[in-house]
Amino acid sequence: MRDLTKSFASFSWAMTLFGLDQLRHLVADDDSGERRVRIGRDLDAVTTAAKGRLSERNASMFDAGQTLQNDMVDLTFDIFRGEELKPRKILDRAADFVEESADTLRDLAGEKKKPARAKKKPTRAASATA
């Protein structure tokens, strides 16, 4: 138990220092763009190593969570660039995000995912009156 406790402490300390190193690199004077590539490679290497040690179920949950995180980052950047300022697009993206979040939570709880809901298409009568 002592060795396991030391391993947890070492892991936490290593991740803390790794994060500090990446922040230090991020704010360094070198603004060549190469630094961001190096930081990304370093973070990806640690992520890949950690994911490789996950159980099949947790690796699946990691993938679902990664998709959600990536979608959230994309949505945030798109909004700030002004490309997604149409209210309908924002609502559609938000609804997709909520649905994917619910699927991830169901997966965490061990429940089966609900079938994807079909998007409603306007009927001919509705589109004719519009």
PyMOL commands that set and color helices and strands:
alter all, ss='L'
color gray80, all
select helices_A, chain A and resi 2-26+34-51+56-81+87-109+124-129
alter helices_A, ss='H'
color red, helices_A
deselect
rebuild
show_as cartoon
